[in-house]
Amino acid sequence: MSMPPTSVVREVPVDAQDADAALSREWLVTNGLGGYASASVAGLATRKYHGLLVAALPNPIGRTVMLNHLVEDLVLPDGRQVQLSGEERTGRRLSLPGMAHLRAFRLEAGLPVWRFEVEGAVLEKRVLMPHRQNTTVLLYRLLQGPPGWRLALRPALHFRHHESELSDELQPQYRFTPGEVHEVRCDGAPAVLRLRLHGPEGDFMPQPQELAELHYRVEADRGYRHEGRLWSPGVLGVALLPGATAALVASTEEALVMDALSPDEAWAAELERRARLLRMAPPAAREGAAAELVLAADQFVIVPAGRRRDAARALAEGDEIRSVIAGYHWFTDWGRDTMISLEGLTLATGRTHEAASILRTFAQYVRDGLLPNMFPDGSNDGLYHTADATLWFFHALDRYHQATGDDALLARLLPTMVDIAHHHLRGTRFGIGVDQADGLLRQGAPGHQLTWMDAKCDGWVVTPRRGKAVEINALWFNALSVLCRWLRHLGDETAAHSWAGHAQRARESFNRRFWFEAGGYLHDVVDGPEGDSAECRPNQIFAVSLPHPVLDPSRWDAVLQVVQERLLTPVGLRSLAPGSAHYAPTYFGTLRERDAAYHQGTVWGWLIGPWMDAWRKRHPGDTAGARAQLEGLIAHLGEFGVGSVAEIFDAEAPYTPRGCIAQAWSVAELLRHLVTLRPGGPCPAQC
């Protein structure tokens, strides 16, 4: 029997004297559409992406901040007001008055809960987003205290795309229409914000005003504009009765979900949905860190409702469009990230039906033998500048078929996969194609970054890696190998034999061309514009880690030793070994400075997955040793994006987390190995 979701709790230490800790930790709630609510644990928005309702609106609009912030005051029976959220400034000095009263913060079934204490009263606050609704519900419950307490809530707004600059001017004319459901409109806004207050003695006091020059500290650290204005229509008030729930609902939906559910019923429904996710997961993922990650994984699997044409096509076939958000807050759905993450997000969590939908969804986007690299926010059309996303598609389909035995889906997608392979043999866009001289796959086009090391700033491709990249060819060999296996499985031995010849040629050339004898490891790129690259990078690990490893086993131990000694950290693999002329120990500063460090030493959490695949091939029975190598990322769950795994980390201790607070492939790869490391549990097929 699975544990109830309320037993999946992460307590986060709160110290009233350490506001920086509460500001550096962030919470995230999502709605299954790509929309979200998020801010710091301290209750302050520190990023331009933060907001209590960031709605995923139909294309071409995209994700839009509709409710930026809420100033929350507890009104005592004698009329005094105590601020629970927001900031106060005296000159350049910032203070957080709510921190003096915040006693605890936790995630309960992945949902944030705050506990405040004020003069003998105890107030609990919770936040949820009903599934597939652009709606946020904030619930307040007075756990103890005498009668006469009230809550005063001042919504603060600046309708804008979540990528827009904070310094953009406020819309010229906000219009607030009070009623049972209050409405906020403004000229040119893409949607209407609806606010509904639940609780006794609710009222609204019109006090329109601007909240001027709020400071967003993370944006300042990232070198962006970091001050902006918000507009507020006034103050919503509600009485707090001991043991009863008061709530504020914010929504862009025309039919408010609250018309069907009370706030307490909405909370119970979301807990039940999360309990179902845990029941679907394998037993190894129903408790501890793995259970937390099952709930974190749910944040990334979405219905991209904005792409209505594609959704209609899927529905016509009795299917439903599915995709994966690569990371919060700013990533959309990316082909590469989706395919790498699919096994951990869906197969390791028992969501095989959704895995199939994701594979079918992306199959319809294949063009010229390529999978889309990514879909820009608000766009129906993908961008195809990637050499590896398509090869990861082979890996994802193979993992799905190995887990489910679904021959029907394999047979449906096999013609697409064969066509992809033919395009790669003949050559396709962006210089992607097989070199007929040696059977290896080359890639590269001026101004494009085609591998996962894809940083680009103002036209500068930081790590172009043009030529024959090591992981691209490891993936190519793996793709050819699984294609042979599929064809044999479905009875086409002649075609399988033909593709096996291409695979064998690629393998022989790989082992001859990529080995760097002087270093005892693999070249990162061969036949590049400047010759062969001997930079020591983690990409070589894929030559061992994939289910069909291209590297001769006699050289596995040498590669593993170099990667372990020069690249492995407690939270993933460095993207470049220390000692290189381009090595960057920290990821910090302006956009150009950060892009220069992005793949030049910065640690990537997702790379713990292929590292563990390779290591476990050499140590198949050492469960304790494998688990020990995951402890750094498990400990990280209580920092940065609480309950999730960051995109990247600094290359040196203390390995400060950076980038997105929640990254799909970081969560997926950690979860995938936690599930298979359960005592007596299965070893992943890569072993």
C-alpha positions in Angstrom: 0.0 0.0 0.0 1.4 3.4 -1.0 1.9 6.1 1.6 -0.6 9.0 1.6 0.8 12.1 -0.1 0.6 14.2 3.1 3.4 11.9 4.5 5.6 13.3 1.7 6.8 16.3 3.6 10.0 18.4 3.3 10.6 20.7 6.2 12.8 23.8 5.4 14.6 25.5 8.3 13.5 29.1 8.9 15.6 31.6 10.8 14.1 35.1 11.3 17.6 36.4 11.5 18.6 34.9 8.1 16.5 36.5 5.5 19.0 35.7 2.8 18.3 31.9 3.2 14.6 32.5 2.8 15.2 34.7 -0.2 17.5 32.2 -1.9 15.1 29.3 -1.6 12.1 29.3 -4.0 8.9 27.4 -4.2 7.1 26.4 -7.4 3.6 25.2 -8.1 2.5 24.3 -11.7 -0.8 23.6 -13.5 0.0 21.0 -16.1 -0.3 23.6 -18.9 3.1 25.3 -18.5 1.7 27.9 -16.2 2.9 28.3 -12.6 3.1 30.2 -9.4 6.4 30.9 -7.7 8.3 33.2 -5.4 10.9 33.1 -2.6 10.1 31.3 0.7 10.3 34.8 2.3 7.2 35.8 0.2 9.1 38.3 -1.9 9.4 38.2 -5.7 13.1 38.1 -6.5 12.9 37.4 -10.2 10.9 38.9 -13.1 9.5 35.4 -13.6 8.0 35.2 -10.1 4.3 35.6 -9.7 1.3 34.1 -8.0 -0.4 33.5 -11.3 1.7 33.1 -14.4 -1.0 31.9 -16.8 -0.2 29.7 -19.9 -2.4 31.5 -22.5 -3.1 30.3 -26.0 -0.5 31.0 -28.7 0.7 33.5 -29.8 0.4 35.0 -26.3 2.3 32.5 -24.1 3.0 32.6 -20.4 1.8 35.9 -18.9 2.2 37.2 -15.4 -1.4 38.1 -14.2 -1.0 38.4 -10.5 2.5 39.4 -9.5 2.4 39.8 -5.8 0.1 39.9 -2.8 0.8 42.1 0.2 -0.6 40.2 3.2 -1.4 41.9 6.5 -2.9 40.2 9.6 -5.3 42.7 11.3 -5.4 42.2 15.1 -8.6 42.5 17.0 -7.4 46.0 18.3 -7.0 47.2 14.7 -3.2 47.0 14.5 -1.8 45.5 11.3 1.1 43.0 11.0 2.7 42.6 7.6 3.3 38.9 6.6 4.8 39.4 3.2 6.3 42.1 1.1 9.3 44.4 1.7 10.1 47.7 3.5 12.8 50.1 2.4 14.6 52.7 4.3 16.9 54.3 1.8 19.0 51.5 0.5 18.2 49.2 3.3 15.8 46.3 2.7 13.8 44.6 5.5 11.3 41.8 5.4 8.8 42.4 8.2 7.1 39.0 7.6 10.2 37.1 8.5 9.8 38.1 12.2 6.6 36.1 12.2 7.4 33.2 9.9 8.1 30.1 12.1 8.0 27.3 9.5 7.9 26.4 5.9 7.4 23.0 4.4 6.3 21.2 1.2 3.4 19.0 1.9 2.9 16.6 -1.0 5.0 19.0 -3.0 2.8 22.0 -2.2 4.1 25.0 -0.1 2.8 25.6 3.4 3.8 28.6 5.6 3.2 28.9 9.4 3.1 32.3 11.0 2.8 33.2 14.7 1.7 36.7 15.8 0.9 37.5 19.4 -0.5 34.1 20.3 -2.3 33.5 17.0 -1.1 30.8 14.6 -1.9 31.2 10.9 -1.2 28.7 8.1 -1.0 29.6 4.4 -1.1 27.2 1.5 -0.9 27.6 -2.3 -2.2 25.3 -5.1 -3.1 25.5 -8.8 -6.0 23.2 -9.8 -4.8 20.9 -12.5 -5.1 22.3 -16.1 -6.5 25.6 -14.9 -4.9 29.0 -15.1 -6.0 29.5 -11.6 -4.2 29.9 -8.3 -5.8 29.3 -4.9 -4.3 30.8 -1.7 -5.8 29.3 1.5 -5.5 30.8 5.0 -6.4 29.0 8.2 -6.3 30.4 11.7 -5.1 27.4 13.7 -5.4 29.1 17.0 -6.2 32.6 18.3 -9.1 34.5 19.7 -12.0 35.8 17.6 -11.7 39.2 15.8 -8.7 38.6 13.5 -8.9 39.6 9.9 -6.8 39.3 6.8 -6.1 42.2 4.5 -4.8 41.3 1.0 -3.5 43.9 -1.5 -3.0 42.4 -5.0 -0.3 44.0 -7.0 -0.2 43.7 -10.8 1.7 44.3 -14.0 0.2 42.3 -16.8 3.2 41.3 -19.0 4.8 38.3 -20.7 7.0 36.6 -18.1 10.1 37.3 -20.2 9.3 41.0 -20.5 11.5 43.6 -18.9 10.5 44.7 -15.4 11.1 48.3 -16.5 8.4 48.1 -19.1 5.8 50.7 -18.5 2.6 49.8 -16.7 -0.4 49.5 -18.9 -2.0 53.0 -19.1 -5.4 52.1 -17.8 -6.3 49.4 -15.4 -10.0 49.0 -14.7 -11.2 47.2 -11.6 -14.8 46.0 -11.5 -15.9 44.8 -8.0 -18.5 42.1 -7.5 -18.8 38.6 -6.2 -16.0 37.9 -8.7 -13.9 41.0 -9.0 -12.4 41.6 -12.5 -9.3 43.5 -13.6 -8.9 44.6 -17.2 -6.5 46.9 -18.9 -6.0 48.2 -22.4 -4.2 45.7 -24.6 -4.2 43.0 -22.0 -4.4 39.4 -23.3 -6.8 38.2 -20.6 -9.0 39.3 -17.7 -7.8 38.7 -14.1 -10.6 37.4 -11.9 -10.4 37.5 -8.1 -12.8 35.8 -5.8 -12.6 36.0 -2.0 -13.9 33.1 0.1 -14.7 33.6 3.8 -16.9 35.5 6.2 -17.3 39.3 6.2 -15.5 39.7 2.9 -15.1 43.3 1.7 -13.1 45.4 -0.7 -11.7 48.8 0.0 -10.8 50.8 -3.1 -7.3 52.2 -2.7 -5.7 52.3 -6.2 -2.0 53.1 -6.0 1.4 52.2 -7.6 4.0 50.3 -5.7 7.1 52.0 -7.0 10.5 50.6 -7.9 10.4 47.2 -6.4 13.8 45.5 -6.3 14.2 42.0 -7.8 17.6 40.9 -6.4 18.2 37.8 -8.6 17.7 39.8 -11.7 20.3 42.3 -10.4 22.7 39.4 -9.8 22.0 38.2 -13.4 22.9 41.5 -14.9 19.3 42.4 -16.0 17.1 45.3 -15.2 15.9 44.7 -11.8 13.4 47.4 -10.7 9.8 47.8 -11.7 6.4 49.1 -10.7 3.2 47.3 -9.8 -0.3 48.6 -9.6 -2.9 47.8 -7.0 -6.6 48.4 -7.0 -7.1 48.3 -3.3 -7.4 45.9 -0.4 -9.5 42.8 0.0 -10.5 41.9 3.5 -11.9 38.8 5.2 -12.5 37.6 8.7 -10.5 34.7 10.1 -12.4 32.2 12.3 -10.5 29.6 14.2 -10.3 26.3 12.3 -12.0 27.7 9.2 -10.5 28.4 5.8 -10.4 31.8 4.1 -9.1 31.9 0.5 -8.4 34.1 -2.5 -8.8 32.7 -5.9 -7.0 34.3 -8.9 -7.9 33.1 -12.4 -8.0 33.9 -16.1 -10.6 31.2 -16.7 -14.1 32.4 -17.8 -15.7 29.7 -15.7 -14.0 29.8 -12.4 -13.0 26.4 -11.1 -14.3 27.6 -7.7 -17.8 27.5 -9.0 -17.5 23.8 -8.8 -15.2 23.4 -5.8 -14.7 25.2 -2.5 -11.1 26.0 -1.6 -11.0 23.1 0.8 -12.4 20.8 -1.8 -9.8 22.0 -4.3 -7.1 21.3 -1.9 -8.5 17.8 -1.2 -8.8 17.1 -5.0 -5.2 18.1 -5.6 -4.0 15.9 -2.8 -5.9 13.0 -4.2 -4.4 13.7 -7.7 -0.9 13.6 -6.1 -1.8 10.4 -4.2 -2.7 8.8 -7.5 0.7 9.8 -8.9 2.3 8.0 -6.0 0.1 4.9 -6.4 1.0 4.8 -10.1 4.7 4.9 -9.3 6.7 1.7 -8.6 7.0 0.8 -4.9 10.6 2.1 -4.8 9.3 5.6 -5.6 6.6 5.9 -3.0 8.6 7.2 -0.1 11.6 9.4 0.8 13.4 11.5 -1.8 12.1 9.3 -4.6 8.5 10.2 -3.7 9.4 13.9 -3.6 10.9 13.6 -7.1 7.8 11.8 -8.4 5.8 14.9 -7.4 8.5 17.1 -8.8 8.5 15.2 -12.1 4.8 16.0 -12.5 5.6 19.7 -12.8 7.3 19.1 -16.2 4.7 16.9 -18.0 2.3 19.2 -19.7 -0.5 19.6 -22.2 0.8 22.4 -24.4 -2.7 23.9 -24.7 -1.5 26.9 -26.7 -0.9 24.7 -29.8 -4.5 24.2 -30.6 -4.0 22.9 -34.1 -1.8 20.1 -32.9 -4.1 19.3 -30.0 -7.1 19.1 -32.4 -5.1 16.7 -34.6 -4.3 14.5 -31.6 -7.8 14.5 -30.3 -9.1 13.5 -33.8 -7.0 10.3 -33.4 -8.2 9.6 -29.9 -4.9 10.8 -28.5 -3.9 13.8 -26.4 -0.9 16.1 -27.1 1.8 15.9 -24.4 5.1 17.6 -24.0 7.8 18.3 -21.4 8.8 21.7 -20.0 12.6 21.7 -19.9 12.9 23.9 -16.8 11.3 26.6 -14.7 11.0 29.4 -15.0 12.0 30.4 -18.5 12.3 27.2 -20.6 9.6 25.9 -22.9 9.4 22.4 -24.3 12.6 21.3 -25.9 13.0 18.1 -28.0 16.4 17.1 -26.5 15.4 17.7 -22.9 12.1 15.8 -23.5 13.7 12.7 -24.9 16.5 12.6 -22.3 13.9 13.1 -19.5 11.2 10.8 -20.8 12.5 7.7 -19.0 12.8 9.3 -15.6 9.7 11.5 -15.8 7.3 8.9 -17.1 8.6 5.4 -17.2 10.2 5.5 -13.7 6.9 7.0 -12.4 4.5 4.5 -14.0 3.1 7.1 -16.4 3.6 4.9 -19.5 0.4 6.2 -21.2 1.8 9.7 -21.1 5.2 8.5 -22.4 3.4 7.1 -25.4 1.6 10.4 -26.0 4.8 12.4 -25.8 6.5 10.1 -28.4 3.5 10.3 -30.7 3.3 14.1 -30.2 7.0 14.6 -31.2 6.8 12.2 -34.1 4.4 14.5 -35.8 6.9 17.3 -35.6 9.7 15.5 -37.5 10.9 17.5 -40.5 13.7 16.6 -42.9 14.7 13.8 -40.5 15.0 16.2 -37.5 13.2 16.6 -34.3 12.5 20.2 -33.1 15.1 21.6 -30.8 12.5 23.7 -29.0 9.2 25.6 -29.3 9.6 29.3 -28.5 7.0 30.5 -26.0 3.8 31.5 -27.8 4.8 29.8 -31.0 3.2 26.9 -32.9 6.3 26.2 -34.9 9.4 24.5 -33.7 13.1 25.4 -34.3 15.1 22.6 -35.7 18.8 23.5 -35.0 19.8 20.4 -33.2 22.0 17.4 -34.0 21.2 15.3 -31.0 17.6 15.7 -30.1 16.6 13.4 -33.0 19.1 10.7 -31.9 17.8 10.9 -28.3 14.3 10.2 -29.8 15.6 6.7 -30.7 16.8 6.2 -27.2 13.5 7.4 -25.7 11.4 5.1 -27.9 13.7 2.2 -27.1 13.4 2.8 -23.4 9.6 2.9 -23.7 9.5 -0.3 -25.8 11.8 -2.1 -23.4 9.6 -1.0 -20.4 6.2 -1.7 -22.0 6.6 -4.2 -24.9 4.2 -1.9 -26.9 4.7 -3.3 -30.4 1.8 -1.3 -31.8 3.5 2.0 -31.0 6.8 0.7 -32.2 5.3 -0.4 -35.5 3.5 3.0 -35.9 6.7 5.0 -35.4 9.2 2.7 -37.1 8.7 4.2 -40.6 9.4 7.6 -39.1 12.6 6.3 -37.4 13.8 4.6 -40.6 13.2 7.9 -42.6 15.2 9.8 -40.0 18.1 7.4 -40.4 18.0 7.7 -44.2 18.0 11.5 -43.9 21.1 11.3 -41.7 22.8 9.0 -44.2 22.1 11.3 -47.1 22.7 14.5 -45.2 20.1 17.0 -44.0 20.0 20.6 -42.6 22.7 22.3 -40.6 25.4 20.2 -42.1 24.1 17.1 -40.3 25.0 14.0 -42.2 27.2 10.9 -42.4 30.7 11.2 -43.8 30.8 8.5 -46.4 34.6 8.2 -45.9 34.3 6.7 -42.4 30.5 6.3 -41.5 30.7 8.9 -38.7 28.1 11.6 -38.2 29.2 15.2 -38.6 27.4 18.4 -37.9 27.8 22.1 -37.9 26.6 25.3 -39.6 27.9 28.9 -39.1 26.0 30.7 -36.4 24.3 27.6 -35.0 24.8 25.6 -31.8 23.6 22.1 -32.5 24.7 20.0 -29.6 23.5 20.2 -26.0 26.4 22.5 -25.3 24.4 25.3 -27.0 25.2 28.6 -25.4 25.0 31.5 -27.8 25.1 35.3 -27.0 24.7 38.1 -29.4 25.7 35.9 -32.3 28.6 34.3 -30.5 28.4 30.5 -30.4 30.5 29.7 -27.3 31.1 26.0 -27.9 30.3 25.4 -31.6 31.8 21.9 -31.6 31.5 21.7 -35.4 32.8 18.4 -36.9 32.3 15.0 -35.5 31.3 15.3 -31.8 31.9 12.4 -29.5 28.4 12.1 -28.0 26.7 12.6 -31.4 28.5 9.6 -32.7 27.8 7.5 -29.6 24.2 8.4 -30.0 24.3 7.6 -33.8 25.7 4.2 -33.1 23.1 3.6 -30.4 20.3 4.7 -32.8 21.5 2.4 -35.5 21.8 -0.5 -33.1 18.2 -0.1 -31.7 16.9 0.3 -35.2 18.4 -3.0 -36.1 16.9 -4.6 -33.1 13.4 -3.1 -33.8 13.5 -4.3 -37.4 14.5 -7.8 -36.4 11.8 -7.8 -33.7 9.1 -6.9 -36.2 10.4 -9.4 -38.8 12.4 -7.4 -41.3 15.8 -9.2 -41.2 16.9 -7.8 -44.5 16.6 -4.2 -43.5 18.1 -5.0 -40.1 21.2 -6.5 -41.7 21.7 -3.4 -43.9 21.6 -1.0 -40.9 23.8 -3.3 -38.9 26.5 -2.7 -41.6 26.3 1.0 -41.0 26.5 0.5 -37.3 29.6 -1.7 -37.5 31.4 0.8 -39.8 30.6 3.7 -37.4 31.9 1.7 -34.4 35.1 0.7 -36.1 35.8 4.3 -37.2 34.8 5.7 -33.7 37.3 3.5 -31.9 40.0 4.4 -34.4 39.4 8.1 -34.6 38.3 9.3 -31.1 40.8 7.7 -28.8 43.3 10.3 -27.4 46.2 8.2 -26.5 48.2 10.9 -24.8 45.4 11.7 -22.4 43.9 8.2 -22.0 40.4 9.5 -22.9 38.3 10.4 -25.9 38.6 13.5 -28.1 35.6 15.7 -27.7 35.4 16.5 -31.5 37.4 15.2 -34.4 37.6 16.7 -37.9 36.7 20.1 -36.6 37.6 23.4 -38.4 40.7 23.5 -36.2 41.4 19.8 -36.2 40.7 17.4 -33.3 39.7 18.7 -29.9 41.4 17.1 -26.9 39.4 19.1 -24.3 38.4 16.8 -21.5 34.6 17.0 -21.4 31.8 14.8 -20.0 30.4 14.0 -23.5 32.8 11.0 -23.7 30.8 9.2 -21.0 28.0 8.5 -23.5 30.4 6.2 -25.4 30.1 3.9 -22.3 26.7 4.8 -20.8 24.2 4.2 -23.6 22.5 0.8 -23.9 24.6 0.1 -27.0 28.1 1.5 -26.1 30.2 2.4 -29.1 33.5 2.4 -27.2 35.5 -0.9 -27.0 35.2 -2.3 -23.4 38.9 -2.4 -23.1 38.9 1.4 -22.8 36.0 1.9 -20.5 38.0 1.9 -17.3 40.4 4.5 -18.6 37.5 6.8 -19.5 35.7 6.2 -16.2 38.9 7.0 -14.3 39.5 10.3 -16.1 35.9 11.4 -15.7 35.8 10.5 -12.0 39.1 12.3 -11.3 38.6 15.4 -13.4 34.9 15.9 -13.9 32.8 14.3 -11.2 31.4 16.4 -8.3 28.8 15.6 -5.7 26.1 17.2 -7.8 26.9 16.1 -11.3 29.7 16.4 -13.9 31.7 19.4 -14.8 31.3 20.5 -18.4 35.0 21.0 -18.8 38.0 19.8 -16.7 39.9 22.2 -14.6 43.2 23.3 -16.2 41.7 24.1 -19.5 42.3 27.6 -20.8 38.6 28.2 -21.0 37.7 26.7 -17.6 35.3 28.8 -15.6 34.8 27.9 -11.9 31.7 30.0 -11.3 28.5 30.8 -13.3 27.8 34.4 -12.4 27.6 37.9 -13.8 26.1 39.4 -16.9 24.5 37.3 -19.6 27.7 37.2 -21.7 29.8 36.2 -18.6 27.3 33.5 -17.7 27.1 32.1 -21.3 30.9 32.0 -21.4 30.8 29.7 -18.3 27.7 27.7 -19.2 29.6 24.8 -20.7 33.1 25.7 -19.7 33.3 24.0 -16.3 29.8 24.6 -14.9 28.4 21.4 -13.4 25.2 19.9 -14.9 23.1 17.8 -12.6 21.5 15.7 -15.3 24.9 14.3 -16.2 24.8 12.2 -13.0 22.5 9.9 -14.9 24.9 8.8 -17.7 27.8 8.8 -15.3 25.9 6.3 -13.1 24.9 4.2 -16.1 28.6 3.9 -17.0 29.8 3.4 -13.4 27.2 0.7 -12.7 28.2 -1.3 -15.7 31.6 -1.7 -14.0 30.1 -2.1 -10.5 26.8 -3.9 -11.0 26.4 -5.1 -7.4 27.6 -2.1 -5.5 24.3 -0.5 -4.6 25.7 1.3 -1.6 28.5 2.8 -3.6 26.0 3.9 -6.3 23.6 5.4 -3.7 26.5 7.4 -2.1 27.2 9.1 -5.4 23.6 10.5 -5.4 23.7 11.9 -1.8 24.8 15.3 -2.9 21.8 15.9 -5.2 19.5 14.4 -2.6 20.7 16.9 0.0 20.2 19.7 -2.6 16.4 19.1 -2.6 16.1 21.4 0.4 17.8 24.4 -1.2 17.3 26.6 -4.2 14.1 25.3 -5.8 12.8 23.4 -2.8 11.8 19.9 -3.6 13.4 19.9 -7.1 16.8 19.8 -8.7 18.6 22.8 -10.2 19.7 23.1 -13.8 23.4 23.8 -13.0 25.9 24.3 -10.2 29.2 26.2 -9.9 32.2 24.0 -10.8 33.9 24.4 -7.4 32.8 23.9 -3.8 30.4 24.8 -2.4 28.8 24.0 -5.8 26.3 26.8 -5.6 23.1 26.0 -7.5 22.4 28.3 -10.5 20.2 28.6 -13.5 16.6 27.2 -13.4 15.4 26.2 -10.0 13.7 23.1 -11.4 15.1 21.3 -14.4 13.4 18.3 -16.0 16.4 16.2 -16.9 18.1 16.9 -13.5 15.0 15.6 -11.7 14.5 12.7 -14.2 18.0 11.3 -14.1 18.2 11.4 -10.3 14.8 9.8 -9.9 15.6 7.1 -12.5 18.6 5.9 -10.5 16.9 6.2 -7.1 14.2 3.9 -8.4 16.6 1.2 -9.7 18.8 1.4 -6.6 16.1 0.0 -4.3 17.5 -3.1 -2.5 16.6 -6.0 -4.7 15.2 -3.7 -7.4 16.0 -3.9 -11.1 19.1 -2.6 -12.6 18.6 -0.2 -15.4 18.9 -1.7 -18.9 22.0 0.3 -19.4 23.8 -1.9 -17.0 
